[in-house]
Amino acid sequence: MKKKLLIKVMTTTALLSASIQPAFASTDLTDINGSFAKDAILKLAEAGIVSGKGDGKFDPTGKINRQDFAIILVKALGLDMDSAPVKPTFSDIPADNYSYKYVEAAIKAGLIKGLGNGTFGLGQNLSREDMAVLFARSLSYTAGSDIAVGKASQLTFTDAASIADYAKDSVAAAVELGLINGNGNGTFNPQGNASREQVALVASKFLSAQQKIKEDIANQQSEEQETPALPSTTPQPTTPVTSGSSNSGSSSGSTGSPTTPTDSIPPTVVIMSSTPVPVGGSVSVTSTEIGSVYLVPFEGIPANVSGLNTLVTEHLAVKGTVTAANTESFISTEGLAAGIYRAVAVDAAGNVSVPSATSIELVENTIQTTSIVFSDASTIVLNYEEDLDPAHKPTVSNEDWDTITSDLVVKGLDGEVPYPIQLENEDVTILGKQVIIKLTEPVQVEDSLYISYQPHAEENALRTLSGKKAQSISEYKVQYSENNESTLSLSLVPNASFVVNPSLVANEPITLFVSTNPENYNKRSIKSLIQVKRGETVENFQYNAEDNDFDIIDAEQQVLGSVSITSSSDALSIAPNGDNGLTIIPYNLISEMNTQLVFTLHEEGNDQLKEVVLPVTIDQKKPTVTDVTYDNGKVTLDFDEPISVPLGFASSPVLEYSPTGDFTGENGVFLTGNMLDTGSSETDYLYSLVNNQLVILLTDEAFTRYGFASPGRFRVTLTDYQDYAKNYLEQNQWEVFIPAIQD
């Protein structure tokens, strides 16, 4: 896109977005009348881009999560959702998730990325800076060039330094385009969660900017392709002028018809894929003109077509075809070496573009072992996550023990001296996801062997059916035990989450220790986050104050290893807390997009480390009561998330009863209650709070005393009830009728 086109878009977007008024049918959204984004919400709802949350509610001030934002982007851009892969890209967005096709379409277009650990971040809220990044990236997708590059210098917010480096250009571009504004106090609040009404307003402006970009691109291409012939006052040549002539403004032959204008304007190319990309995968690019596109090494890029084609011939670059302008084209990276690459486009007239502003990193398409174990005293099994190709089997034969030339080596120990164990190639079998090694002699209990895998030839290198190569293995120790249980495994507990709340008092510490269940926001249990297993046995933890980590303890109180915990971001510090556990302190600049807890397993006698990553979740949303019911002496309140019990007298819910249903004046009576586990029935009610539900049970004595019946009503008041992130309930009082008894 030309510079003049970008300027034109930026100066007209705000006016367009403000002047376009929706023309839509009535909606059932009943809670948006007071929203500053009412018109935008209705406009997007009519277009089918946003929807309510049920029961006529849009929840304008509620936060928007990552997968729902992906849905908005995909609908706004009209991306193809029919080519979603069979295997999900991310472990937390399975194929049966409502957002699956939308997320996959956004990933394919290079608009949105995961968290770097194989997860997308399902349910995590979207920050303001990331909203700006994704909208700017989507406009770049439409424009065919990066509209945000170099804009960071224009930022004037007082908290501009707290905007993540990757987001600064996009925030500046979004502000310049009028998509998003700062706060009244001169700040931008980059890590603040974007609300549903904020996203709707920006999305509405985005649609206007997108439409303007499309119109200007079409007009510009039309102007370039239909330049009129200039009138000539000189004699016309009597011989035709070819289309390649520099006199493209002249007429040709005796007919006086104009020649086809020479195209001398090079296209613009943009890489849309996220980096890195495994070798053999495809890279998505867009070009402003039809023709060809090349993926070339970062340095020494030729400026002519012949030089580009030479790189392709030498297998240093790859070439693809662009059949439609400003539309995704995919280039296969099969045959390229790992490294940094840029894209170059060539149009039909042979004009060569400047290299793309962004680059893409190609990495070796590899896979690691998930475990190496003894299945019995004579069999070692290497397990992988994907099916292996039986046609690529490593050699194990080793006739010359002094010179190890085989790909797969098994060693034993003679005292402290290692020696290769003689194997034959037929002793190795590839079956599904496993490499099975049959030993000629069984080992004894507590014996250890060492596995090495260093492929010497491509045809012998282990690889999956999808083409991924297996990573090398260096002296992996595997021990045989009496019950055939071998190495420890580390995984996240299902539905594990670690929640922080930046809106609280700065640097409020969180204690991570060993406990069955977390009690409240400031007490977290490592058992609720990760688990370590040997075979199918879940092992226990014990905090080690000397090493500041958690020891792994078996049923006989033997130490099997340890788990250390680190943070991926300076916005979350981890320090020892005496003998009690670890203290975790979130800082104000924390962002869930780049903050993770990293758990590393150190197993006794095993040098191979294992690691899992848990993204930190930011929660600033107030919990709500979704339903209040009365049934046969039981009042039940359902919450939209787990609620913690405040300590002290305030933990008891206040329950009132009015026989007329009117609590004004002195018409109500206060009932007395105790917690259910106290065992006391000499009160009017007993209550229990378990995760998402508060249950109040009326006693027989209370029924005798008050005779609860219709049209009576109960009123429940909760004081200081909060979620685990210390967000207080949005509302603290509810009423429920006693239904009439049906004959």
N, C-alpha and C positions, 0 to 999 in steps of 0.2 A: 504494500500500500504506500502511495506517495505521502510525503510529509504534509502537503497541503490538504490531503484528505483527512489525516488525523486531526489537524487543527480545526477543520470544518466540523468534524464530529464533536470535538470537545467543546466548541463554542455553541453548539445547538442542542446538545443533549438535554441540558437542564430545562431549557424552554419547552422542548418537546414533551418531556415527561410531566411537566406541570400543566400543559395545555390539553393533552389528550384525556378526555373524560370517558369513563366507561359507559357503554350502552348495553346493559345486561338485564336479564329477567330478575325477578325477586329471588332472594335467597332465604334460607332458614336460619342464618347465623344471627343469634340474638344478643351476643355479648360484644359487638364491635362498634356500637353507636358512639361510645366515648373514645374510640381509638383514633389517634392521629393518622393512621394508615387505612381508615375505613374504605375509602375509594379504591385504593390499591388492592386491598383484600378482596373486595367484590369483583374488581376487574380480573384478578388472577383466578378467583373461584369460577367465574363465568367461562374463562378460557380452559378450565380443567387443570390448572397448574398447581393450585393449592386446594385444600379441602378442610372441613371442620374436623373436630375430634369426637363427633357424635353428640346426640341430644341437643343439636342446634348450637353447639359451642365451638368457637374457633380458638379460644384461649390466647388472645393477642399478646399478653405479657409473658406467656410461658416461653421457655427456652426451646430452641430447635436443635435436634440432634443431627449427627453427621449423615446418617442414611436418609433422613427426610429431606435434608438439603440437597443431597445427590439427586433425589427424585425431582425436585424443583428445577435443577440445572438441566437434567435430561429432557424434561417436558418443555422447558423454555427453548432449548436448542433443537428440539425435534430429532434427537439422536435415535439411531437404530437400536432397538432392544431385542430383536429377533435372533441375533447371532451371539447370545450369551454362551459362554463355554459350558460344557457339561460338568467339568470339575471346577468348583468355586475357586476364585483367586484367594479369598481370605477365609480363614477357619471360622470366623464369627459371623459370616454372611453365607449360610448354606443355601442350597438351591431352592429350598422351600420357604425362605424368608421373603416377606412381602416386598422388600426393597432389592432383591437379588438382581433382577434384570437391569434395574436402574443403576445400581452401583457398578455392575460389570460394564454397562455402556459408558458411564462416566470415566471409568478406569481406561477403557479402550481408547477413548478420545483424549486421554492424557490430562483430564481436568482435575482429577482428585486422586489422592494417593492414600496408602495405608499408613500404619504407624511404624513400619520397619521391622516388625516382629512376626509377620505373617497374619496380622489381624488388621481389620479396617477401623475398629473403634466403635462397634455397634453400641448405640445408646449414649455415646458421649456427646456433650453439648458442643456447639460451634462457637468459637470466639469471634469478636468483631474483626480482628486483623485477618483471620482466615476466611471470613466471609468476603472481605475485600479482595483477597488473593484469588479466590475461586471465581468471583464475578469478573475480575480483570482477566483472568486466564481464559474465561469463556468468551469474552469480547475479542481477545487475541485469536481464539479459535475461529471466530466469525470473520475477523479482519484478515487473517492469513499472515499476520505479523505481530510481534510483541509490542502492544501498545503501552506497556508499563516501563520498558527498559529505560534506565537513566532518570527516572522521575523522583527518586528519593531525596534529591537535593532541594526539592520544592516544599518539603514538609516543614511546617511552622508550629506544630503542636508543642506545648510545653513538656509533654511526656513522649516526644518523638524518639528519644533514646531508648525507651522501653519497648518500642515496636521491634519485633524480631527482624533480623537482617533480611531474611528471605521474603518478608512481607512489606518492607518499606517502599519499594517501587510501586507495588500494587496498591497500597493504601494511598500513596500520593496520586496515582492515576485515577483511582476511584473518586477521590475528593475533587480532582480537576474536572472529571466528567460529571460531577454533581450527583454521583450515585450514593455517596455516603457523606455525612458531615461529622464534625467533632462535637464536643459538648460545649455548653455555654461558658464554661470556665477556661476554655482554651486547651483542654485536654482531648485526647482521642479514646483513651481507655481500651488499648488494643486487646488485652486479655479478658475483658468483660464478655460475658456470654451474650450472643445475639438473640434478641427476642423474636417471636414469630411475627409480630407486627413490623419490626425493623426489617426483617428479611423480606416480607411482602412488599414494603415500600421500595426497598432497593431493587427487588426483582422487577417491579413495575417500571422503574426507571431504566433498568437493564434492557428490558424488551424494547423500549423506545430507542435506546442507543444502538442496540443490535439492528433494528430495522433501518436506522439512519445509515449505519455502516454498509449494510447490504445495498441500499439505494445508491450511495456514493460510489461504491465499487462498480456497480452496474453502469452508472453514468460515466465514470472515468474510462472504463473499458470501451464503452460506446464511442466516446470522444476520440480515443486512440485508434480505434479501428475504422472510423468513418471521417477522417480528416479530409475536408473538401479540397479539390484542386484549386490552386491560386490562378487568377487570370494572367495570361501572358501577353505582353506587347511585342514580343520578338517573334520572328518567323518560326513556324513549327517544323520539326524535322519530317522528312518524307518517309523515313524508315521507322518501323515500330521500336519503341523503347521497352526493354525487358523489365520485368518486375524487380530485377536486382539492380537496375540503374540508379545512380545517385540522383538523377533528375526526376524524383518521384512526384514532383508537383506538376510536371508537364503532361501534355496529352500525347497520344501515340497514333501514328499512322494517319491516313487521310480522314478517318472517321472522327477524330478529335476527342475520342473517349478517354477518360483519365486512366492512368495505370494504377495498379494496386500499391498503396503506400508501403514503404519499407518500414518494418517494425524494428526499432533500435532500442526499445525500452526493455531492460532485463526483468525477469520475474522476481518475486520475493518468496523466500522459502522459510518455513517455521517447523521446528521439531515439536511434535505434540506429545510424544511418549514421555513417561516418567523415566528417570535414570536411577539405577542402572538397568540394562537389559541383558539377559543371558545370551551368549553367542548361540545363534541358531534361531532366536526369536525374531519377531518383526518389529520394525520401528515405524511409527506413524508420523507422517509429515503432511503439510499442505503447501501448495504453490498457487500463486495468483494467476498462473497461466497453465494451459495444457502443455505437455511435452514429456520431459524425462526428469528424474531426480536421482541424485547420487548420494551415497553415504561414503565419506572419504575421511582419511586420517586427519587429525586436528591441525597438524603442521604441514607446510609445503603443498597447499592446495592449488592445482593448476587453474589458470584463468581462461582456458579454452577447452572446447569439446574433445579434441583429440587427446589432450593430456588426461582428461577425466577417463576416457575410454581405455587409455593405456593402463591406468591404475586398476580398472576392472579386469583387463586381460591378465595382469600380474597378480590378481586375487588380493589386491590391497584395498579395493573398494568394491561396492556393489551398486547396481543400477536398477531403477524401477520406472514404471510408466505412470504418468499423470493424465488421466482421461477426463477429468473435470476440474475446473479452477475452484480454488478455495474449498476443496473437499478432501477428506482424508485419503491418502494413498499409503500403502504399506510396502516397506522394503524388507526383504528377508536378509538376515545377517549370516546365513549359512556360509561357512568357509572363511569368514573373517577371523582375525586374531583379536584377542582381548585388547582393549585400549580405548582411547578417547576419539570420538568421531564427530564431524559436523555434516550438515546436509548442504548440497548445492543443486539448484534447479536450472534446467535449460529449457527454453520455450521452443515452439515449432520453428521460429526463425533463427534459432541457434544462439540467442542471447543467453549468456551465462550470468546467473545471479551472484551476488556476494554470498559468502558462506553464512549459514544460519547464525543468529546471535547466540543461541544456546547450543550446547554440545550434549552428546549422549555417551555414556560409558558402557562399553560392552565388557561383560565379565564372563569368565569361564562358567559354563552351565554344568554345575557340579552338584553332587548329593553326598551327604555324610551317612555313616552307619548310625543307626539308632541304638544298637547294642551289639556286643560280641559276647557270646555265652557258650557254656558247655550245655548241650542238650542231654548228653550222657557221658560216661567216662571215655568214650572213643570218638566223640563227635563235637566239633566246634561249629557254631552257626554265626555268620555275619548277617545281621538284619538291616534292611533298608526300608525307606518309606514308599518306594515305588517298585513295580515289577522290573526285574532285570532281563537283559537280552541274553539268552543262552548262547548266541553266536559269538559273544565276546567273553571268553573265559581266560582268566590269568593262568600262566604256567606255574607249576610248582616243582617240576622235576629238577633236581640239582645234583648232577653227577660229581661235580668238583666242589667239595665242601669248602675249599679254601677261597674260592671265588664264587660268590653268590650272584647268579645271573637270572634267577627266576623272578617272576613278578610277585608271587605270594610266598612268603617264607614263614614257617612256624619254627620257633626256637625253644629249646629247653635249657635247663641249667645243670651243669655238672659241677657241683659246689657253687662257685661264683663265676664259672666260665660258661658263657652261652655257646650252644652248638645247634646247627640246623637239624631238624628232624626230617629224615628222608621220606618223601612222598612221591606218588606218581600222579600224572595228570588226571587219570580216571578216579583218583581219590577226591576230586573236587567236582561238585555238582551245583548247577544253578537252577533253582526251583522257585518260581514266583519272585518274592522279595528277599530270598535268602541265598547266601553262598554257604554250602554245606561241605565241611572238610572232615573226611573220615581218617582217623589216625590208625596206623598199623598196630599200635599197642595202646591199651587203655592206660589212663593216668590214675594215680592214687589220690585219695582225699587230701586236700590242702596243697596238692601239686599246682604249680603255675606254669603256664606257657606264654610265650610272647609272639604276637602276630605283627608282621610287617607286610605292607602292600605298596610296592613301588613299580608301576607298569613300565616296561621297557619298549613296548611296541604298541601302536595304536590298535591293531587288530586284537590284542590281548587285554586291552584296558576295559575294566568293568564299566558298563554303562546301562542306563535304564532303557526301556522300550521307547521312551520319549526323547532319548538322545542325550540325557545328562550323564556326565562322566562321574565316576566315584572318586572322591578325594583320596589322596594317599594316606596310609596309616603307618605310623612310626612306633614300633616296639610297644604295642598295646598289650598290657598284662591281663590275662584272663585266668582265674583260679577256679579249680574244681572243688566243690564242697559236697558234703554227704547227701544233702537234699537237692542237689543240682541247682540251687539258687546261686546266682552269680552277682553281677553288678547291680548297683543301686540305680533306680530311675527317679527322675525329678519331673514334676508336672505341677501346673496350677490347679488349685481346687476348682471344681465346676462352679461357675458364676462368681469367682473371686473378684473382689474390687477393693481398691484402696482410695478412699474419698477424702478430699481436702476442700476447705472452704476459704478462699482468699479474702472474703468479706469480713472475716473475724479479726480480732485484735492481731496486729502484726506479730509474726513469728511465734504463734501459739504452738507449743510442742505436742507431738503425738507419741505415745509410748507403744512400742511393739514388743510384745513379750509372749510367753507360752501360757496359753489359757484355752479352755474348751470353746468358749464363745466370747466375742467382744461385748463389753458391757455398755459402752457408750463411745462417743466420738474420740475421746482421749485415750482409750484403751483398745488396742488392736491385738489380735492373736495371729501368730505366724501359722497356726493350724487352719485358720480360715482363708489363708492365702495360697500356701503350697503344701504338697505332700511328697514324701520320699517313700518309695516302696522297694522291697527286695522280693522279686517274684510278685505274688499277690498280697504280701504282708505289708501293711502300712506301718512304718516305724515312727517312733516318738521323737520329741525334741527336748533339749535341755539347754538353757542359756549358759554360755561360757563367758564369764566376765573377764577372764584373763585374755582371751583371744578376740572378744567382742563379736562373737558369732554364735550360732546355734549348733550344738552337737547333735548328731543323730544317734539315738539310743535304741537298742533292740530289747526284747522281752527279758533278756538276762542282764540288762543294764550295761551291755558292752557298747563302746563307742565305735560306730561304723564309719564315721566321717563327720563332716560339718557342712553347714550352709552359711555363706557370707552374703551380705546384702549391701549393695551400692546403689547410687542414683545416677541416672543418665544426664542429669541437669544440675547446674549450680543453684537452681531455684529450689532444690530440695536437699537439705543437708541431713546427714546421718551421723550420730555420735553415740557413744556408750552412755547408759543411764545406771551407773553403779552395777549392782547385782540384779537389777530388775529387768533388763532388756536393753533395747535401743531407743534413743530419742530421735524422732524424725521431725524436722522443722521445715514447713513450707514458707517460702518468701512471697512477697506481693507480686513479683513478676512471673509467678509460676504459670505455665501453659500446658494443658493436657496434650497438646500436639507434639511436644518434645520432651516430656518428663515421664520417666519410667522407673520403676523399682526393678533392679536386676538381681536375681537370686542365682548364686553359683554354688554347685555341689562339688565338694572335695571329698572323694572316697578314699578311705585307708587302703594303701597298696595299689592304687590306680591313679596314674598321672594324668589321665584324660579328664578334663573338666566338663561338666554339663551345666547348661544355663537355660533359665526361662526368664521371660520379661513380662512384667505386669504394668500396663499403662496406668498412670495416675488419673483418676476421674475427679473433675471439679464439679462441685454441687453447690449451687447458690439458690436453688429453687425451693420455695416453701412447700412443705407437704400439705396435702389436703385430705379431707374426709370424702370418700366417694359414695358412701351409702350409710344410712342410719335406719335400723329396723327394730321392731319390737315383735316378739313372738313367744307367747306362753311363758311369761315371767323372765324373759331374757332380752336385754337391750344390747345391740351389737353395732359398733362403729367400725367400718372398714376404711383403711388408709391406703393411699396410692404408693406408699413405700414403708419400710420398717421404721417404727417409732421407738425411741428410747424412753425409759421411765426416769423422770427427774427424781432426785433423792429428796428425802424428807417428807414433811406433811403434805407439801404441794403435789406429791405423786398421786394422791387419791383423787379420782374424779369426783366432781360435785354433782350429785343427782338430786333433782327436785321433782315433786309430783304435784299436779293440780287436778283435782277431780272434775273441774269445769273446762280444763284446757286453757285457762286464762291465768297468766303469771303476773299480771299487773297488780300493783298494790301489795296486799298481803295474802293473795289467793294461793300462793304456792307454799309447799312445806318441804324443808330440807331433810333428806334421808341420810342415815349414817351408814358407813361401809368400811370393810377391811379387804385386804388382799386375799385371794382365794386360798393361797397356800398357808395362811395363818390357822386355818381349820376352825375359826370362830364362826358360829351361826347366830350369835346373840346380837346381830346387827340387821339393818334393813336390806343390805345387799353385800355380795362378795364380787370382786372383780379380778380379772387377769388381763395382762397386755402381752401378747405374743406376736412379735414381728409386725404384721400388717393389720392386726385386729385387736380391738378392745372389747371384752365381753363383760357385761354386768349382769349378775344373777340375783334376782330378788328372792329373799328367803320366805319360808312359809309364815314366819312371825310377821313379816311386813304385809303379806296378803291379809292376814287376820286383822292387823292393825288398821290398814287403809282400804282394803277391799278394791284393789285396782280394777277399774272397769271403764268402758267407753261412756262418755266422751272425754275421759281423762287424757292427760298428756304428761310425758316425762321431758325434762330438760337436762341436758348434760353439759357441764362446763369443765374444760380442761385448762389448767394453768401450767405454763412453761413446758408443755410437751413439745418435743423436737425430733428431727430425724438424726441419724448418726453423724451428719455434717453440721449439727447445731443450727439448722434452719428451723425456726419456730413455725408452728401451725399457722396457716393463713387465716383461719377462723378458729375461735375457741368455744363456741356455744352452738348447740343443736337441739332441736325439739322433735319429738316423735309421738304420734297419736297411738292410743290404745284402740285397736279395731273392735268393732261391735261383734259380739258372738252370734254366729249365724245359726238359725234353727235348722 
